Amino acid sequence: MSLRSNVLDLRKRKKEVQKGGGDKAIEKQVKMGKLTARERILALLDKNSFHEYDLFVEHAAKDFGMEGKKLHGDGVIIGTGTIYDKPVCVFAQDFTVAGGSLGLMHARKITKIMDHALKMRVPLIGINDSGGARIQEGVNSLAGYGEIFFRNTLASGVIPQISVILGPCAGGAVYSPALTDFVFVVENISKMFITGPSVIKSVLGEEISMEELGGARVHAEITGNAHFYAQTELECFEQIKTLISYIPRNNSRKALAHKPKSPLKGAKVEDIVPSDPRIPYDMREVIKRITDGSEFLEVMEDFAPNIIIGFGRMNGETVGFVANQPMVLAGVLDCDSSDKAGRFIRYCDSFNIPIVTMEDLPGYLPGVDQEHAGVIRHGAKILYAYSEATVPKITVIVRKAYGGGYIAMNSRHLRADFVFAWPTAEIAVMGPEGAANIVFRKEISEAENPEEMRQQKILEYKQKFANPYVAAAQGYIDEVIEPSETRSRILHALQVSENKSSSMPAKKHGIPPF
């Protein structure tokens, strides 16, 4: 054959393989409201940047009639490309080819691009749309999953790992997304569970739909398995692009700097927070008054909303924010919010992202349910994460900072680098009402008018502790600042701590309260 004939033959072969499972299977995929695997990759990456590898890989199964079946690409597409000119590695399972089921060669393609991402130190994005393990390949399918999980663990804290659930992801397959840094889900498309509805019905006699069991909303609001929720696939891809713009490509770099911006003009930061500590407000609005362009990418917005986590920029540099949300449960810490914040703190620390903590909480959530759910163990995770983090750590105490909550939210005692407090800050073992009942119990009970005495003692306690100056006198607070100075103080603290050097005792690794 001539060179031209060979080129034409190559093009023909490519065109055939790129159709995946064929026109009928693609039509079925479209009817389910889903893009094809190839369309997803092209929509996510910069135009004309995708380079595909292992296009002609075929399965090696020989049992149960598989030897006569041709599965183009073995049901997964892998390659490299760019997002905002930043290189990434990507794989996308193709549901039109044998339901995207994972066999030995399918897994080898995925592990190949995972190895490539780790070696090249670039982010890895996995698009999951699979019926699960390919039963006809038996233990080889299970081995494939194990190889993927092991690589997820090796890459953790080295390169960003992003999972996108755009179809079913069931059984053992769910553990790969669970091991990655960020999981994206889409309404009515994402399904993620260990055992499906049919198994639950046969074992437990309970009837539940796939959506109710493991749909996008369930994981965004209830389980906390999803970090970003979208209404459409295209919206999901825009979210991923935005996230990529905030994070570094690996743990040896910082995120790329952007042109600095001033916050948008609007309400002053001091006008957002009520003077009465019992009145709630939206801490997001405080954050947006101090970030560049008033931009803030919130993570896990719908799960454990009593704490806020996410990324913003200050003077063009990426900063991770952890903040109590007084609008929900007064911003208390509980099992879920501690897990949520602790994991985010560890992510920021792994990828050289400074952490700014905005504090306003009455402590940990009391109650039998929380105690029995293990709030001691879960609550310790945020203490561990802050204590272990060596990136610049800055805290601003806005209002309440009571009890264990004061310590946990990046206090000086957990080695915060800078601690600022507004003059409205209240730092004490507990709130004035509860403290007065304990400290002045005898005086109140013996008074002619116990309620009047109680109010007097509450006022006395407030005058003593409902301000930041007692803590400042001990050096636990570096500076009491005016609310309008918040952004400038944080900017200066970030500048001063840019070359911070901090180390932990020599050890293989710590043992966090998993």
N, C-alpha and C positions, 0 to 999 in steps of 0.2 A: 504493500500500500504506500502511496505517496504521502508526504507530510500533510498535504492539504486533506487527503482522505482520512488520515489519522485525527486531524483536528476536528473534522466534521463528525467523525465517529465519537470523539470525546464529548462534543457538544450534545450529540444525541443521547449519549449515556447519562450525561449530567441532567438533561431535561427530564428524562424518564425518572431518575432517582429523586429529583427535587419535587416530584409530584407526591412523594410519600406513599400513602395508602391508595392513591388514585382518586379520580374525580368523584366517585360515589361517596367515598369516605370523607373527602373534603367537604362535599355538599352537606353531609350529615353533621360535620363539625360546625359549619356555618349556621345550620338550623338550630343548633344548641346555643347560638349567640356567642360563639367563640371564634377567635382568630386562629389560623393555623400556626404551627410552631415556627415556620419560616417567616410568616407575616409578623409574628411577635418580635422576633429578633430584629428584623428590619425596622420596625416601629420604634424599638428601644434605642438602637445604636445610631450614631451619626450617619448621615446619608453616605452611601458607597464605602463605608468603612469595614463592613463585615468580610472576614476571610474564613471560609469553612474548611475543616479538616476531617479526614476519615469519612468522606462522602460515600465511598463505595464499600464500606465495611458491611459484612453480612453475618447473620447468626451462624452458630456452629452446631445447633441442636440436631439430633438425629432420631429421637424417640417420638412416639405418638404422632407420626406422620409429618413431623417438622422438616424432615430432610427434603421434602418436595416443595416447601413453601419459601417464597422469596420475600424477605422483609427489608425494604430499602432503608439503608442506613441503620438497620436494626432498631428503628423507632426512636432515635435521638439525634439531634443536630448539635455539633460542637464547633467552636471557633473563637476568634478574637476580633475585636473591633474597638471603637472609641465612643465615649460619651463626653461631650464638651471637650473633645480632643484628648481626653484622658484614656489610656488603654485599659481594657477590661477583657476578661475571659468569660465566655458564656456557654451554657448548654440549655437546650430546650427539648423536652420530651415531646414526641409526635404522637398524639392520640389516634391519628388516622392510620398508623402502622401497628397492628396488633394491640390496639388500645394503649400504646405507649408502655407496654409491659416490659419489665426489666429482666433481661437475660444476661448471660456472661459477656457477650461482646458489647451490648448496650452499656453495661457497667464499666467495661474497660474503656469505652469512649469517654464516659464521664470522668473516670479516675485519671485518664490521660490529660484532660483539660484542667482538672484540679491540680495535678502535678505541675503542669505548665504554669498555672496561676501562681502557685507557691514558689516555683523556681524563678519566675520573672517578677515576683513581688507586685502583682497587680490584683485588683478586686475580682472576685468570682461571683457571677450571677447565675443562679440556676432556676429555670422555669419548669415547674413540676406540673405534669398533666398525664397521669398514668394510672392504669388499672391495678398496678402493684406487681408483685413478683410473677414471672412467667412460669406457671406451674409445670409446663412441659420440660423445663430445664432443671427442675428439682433443686438440689443443694447448690448448684452453680449460681442460681438467682440469689439465694441467701448469702453466699460468699460475696457476691457483687455488692450487696448492701453493706456488709461488714467492711469491705474495702473503702467504700464511700464514707462511712461513719468515722473510720480511723483517720482518713485524710481531713475530714471536717475538724477533728480534734487537733491534728497537727497544725492546721492553718489558723486555728483560733488565736486571736491576739497578734497574728502576724500580717494577714491580709484581711480586708473587709470581705465578709461572706453574706450574700443577699439571696434569700429564697423567695420565689414568686409562685404562689399557689393558684394555678389557672385551670382547675379541673379537679378530679379526684386525687387524693394523696392519702392512702390508707395503709393500715398494718404497719409493718416495720419501716415502710418508706417515710413515715412522719418524723422519724428520729433525725434524719438529715436536716430538714428545716429547723428542728428544735435545737440543733447544735450550731446553727449559723447565727449571725449577729442581728439580722433584720428580716422579718417575714412580712410579705405583702399579700393581702387578700382582696378579692373583688366580689361584690354582692351578687348572689345567685349563681356564681361560677365556681368559687373556691369551696372545696369539701375536704375536710381533714379529720380523721378519726382512727383510733387503733382497731376497733371492731365495728363493723357496719350494722345498720338497723336489722338486717336479717339474722345475724348472729345473736344480737341482743334479744330479739324476739324468741329465738329458739332456746336460748339459755335461761333468760330471765322472764320471758313472757311479756316483756314490755314492748309497746309499739311506739316508734318514733321515726320521723322523716330524716333523710340525710341532712336537710337544711337545719332542722332543729337540733340534730346531734352534733354536727360539725361544720355548719355554714360559716360564712365570713363574719357575720355579726356576732355569732357565738364566740369566735376566737378573738374578735376585737374588743368585746365588752366583758365577757364572762371568764374565759380561761386565761387570757393574757398571752396566748400563743402567737398572736399577730401584733405587729408593731404599726402597720399602716393599713388603712381600709379605704377602698375606692368603690365608686359606683360602676365604673367601666374599666376595661383593660387599658384603654388609652390614657385615662386619668391615672391609673396605676403606674404606667410607664413614665409619666411626667413626674410623679412622686419620686420614683427611683432616680431620675435624672437630677432632681433637686437635692436629694440626699447625697448623691455622688459629688455634687458641687461643694458640699460641706466637709466631707471626710477625706483624709489622706489616702494615698494608694497603698501604703503599707506602714508598718510600725516604726520604720526608721526615718520617716519623713513627717513633716507637719502638713496640714491641709494647705492647699494653695491659697495665697492671700488674694483678696479682692480689693477693688478701689474703696477706700473708706467713705462712709456716708454718715450724715447726721440723722438722728431720729426724725421722723416726720413731725411736723408742727401739729399741735393739738393740745389736749388736756395735759397740764403739768403733772409730773409724777406725784407730787404731794397732794394734788386734788383728787387722786384716785382712792387713796386710803383714808377711810373715816377715822376721826379722832377717837370715837367710841370703839374700844376693842371688841365689843360684842357684835358689831355690825360687820357683815362679810363684804368682800369685794373680790374682783377678779384679778388674781396675781398675774395673769397673762398680760393684762394691760400695763402693769408695772414693768414687766420684762420688755415689752414693746416700746416703752418710753426710753429705754437705755440702750437698745441694740441699733446697729447701723440700719438705716432705712426703716426702722420699726418692723424688721422682718424676723420671724421666729418659726422654725420648723419643729412642730411638736411631735413627739414620738409617743405611741401608745395613748393617744388622746382619750379614748373611751374606756380604758381599763384603769381601775384604781384612780379615779379622777381627783382624789384628795391630795395627790401629789402630781406635779408637772415636771416633765423632763423633755429636753429637746435642744436644738442647736440654733444659735444666733451668731452674729458677727459683731465684733467690736474693734474699731479701727482697721477693718478689713480682715481680721483674723477670726477663725472659727473658735467659738466658746461653747462649752456644754453647760446648760442651765438645769439646776435641780431646785424646785421651789414648792413650798406648801401652797395649797389652794384653799383659802379660807371659805370659799363658796361651798365646799363639799366637806361635810363632817368637821368643819372648823379647821381643816388642814391637818388633822391628826395623822400619825403614823399607825399603820396596822400591818397585818400579814402581807397583803397584796402590795401595798404601796412601798413597803420595805424591800420586797423582792424587785419591784419595778425600778426603784431608785438605785438599789445596790448593783444590779446588773449594768445599768447605764453608767454609773460611776466607774465600774471596772472597764467598760468599753472605752470611755474617754481616757482613762489612765493608760490603757494599752496602746492607744493611737495618738498620744501626745496632745490631747485636747484639754486646755485649762478648764477648770470647773468653777462656776459661779453659783453659789447657793443663796437663795432668797428665802428667809426664814420668818414664819409666822404660824405657830402651832401651840396648842395647849398640852402636847405630850403624846403618849401612846394611847390608842383607843382601849378603854377598859371594858370588861365584860366577860362572862363565862364563855361565850362563843369564841372570842379571840384567844382566851387562855387555852381552851381545849384545841383550837386550831394551830397552836404552837407559836403564839406571838413572841415568845421568848427567843425561839430559834430563828424565826423569820426576822424579827426586829433586830437581831444581832447582825444580820447580813449588811445592813446599811452602816453600822458601826465598823464592821470589818472592812468594807469597801473604802470608806473614807480614810481609815487608819492606814491602809495599805497603799493608797494612791500617792504617787510621788510627783504628779504634775502640779502646776500652780493651783492652789485652792483658796478661794476668796469667799467670804461669807458676809452677807448684809442682813442684820436682824431688823426687821421692819416693825413688828409689834411683839406678839407673845413668843416667849422662848422658855417653856416650863419643863421642869423635871428632866426625864431621860430624853425627851425630844430636843431640849437645848443641847445636850451633849451630842446626840446622834447627828444633828444637822451641821456637821462640819465645824464643831467648836474648836477653840484654841487647844483644848485638851486632846483632840484627835489630830493635832498638828496642822490646823489651818494656817496658811501663810499670812493672811490678813483678815481681820474681823472688824467690820464696821457696824455701827448701830445708829438707827435714827433716834431722835430724842423721845419718840413714842415707844421705844423698846421696853419690854417688861421681862426681866430675867429673874426667875425664882424657881424654887422647888415645885411649887404648884400655884394655881390661881388664888387671888386674894380671898375669895369667898371660902374655898375649902381650907386654906391655910389658917384663916381667922378662926374657923370652927375648931381646929385642932390646937393651935398655939394658945388661944385665949378661951379654951373650953370652960375653965373654972370661973373666970371673970364673967363670962356670959351667963352661965347657969346660976350664979349667985347674985346677979344684978336684979334690981327691982323691975327694970324693963329689959328683959333679955334681948329682944329684937333691936332696941335702940342701942344697947351696948354692942351687939353684934355688928351693926352698921358702923359704929365708931371704930371698932377694932379692924374692920375691913378697910376703912379709910386709913387707919394707922399703918396697916400692912402695905397698902398701896403707896403711901408716901415713902415707905422704906424701900420697897422693891419694884414698884411699877415705874421704873426708870432705868436707864442703862448705867448710871453713875457708880453704883456699888461694884458692879463687875468691872467697870473701867478703872476704878480705884485699885483693883487687884491685878490689873494688866491683862485681863481676859479679853478686853476689847481694845483695839488699837486706837480707834478714833470714833467719837460721836460726831456724826455729820448731819448736815441739813439734807433733807430729801432731794433737793435740787442738785446736790453735789454727788449723787450716787454714781452717775455715769463717769464723771471725771475721776473719782476716786478709784473705781474699778479699772479704768483705762490706765491710770498710773500704776496700780498694783500689778496689772498684767505686764506692763513695760518693765517694771523693776524685776519681776520674777521670770522674765523671758529665758534667762540662762540658769534657772534654778538647778541646783545639783543636790540630789537626795538619794540615799541608798537604804536598803533594808538589811537586816542581819543575814549572813550567808546561810542559805538553806535550799533544799531542793524545791520546795514550794510550801506555802502555808496550808492550813486545813480550815477553810471557811465553813460556817454552819450551814451546809447544804440542806 
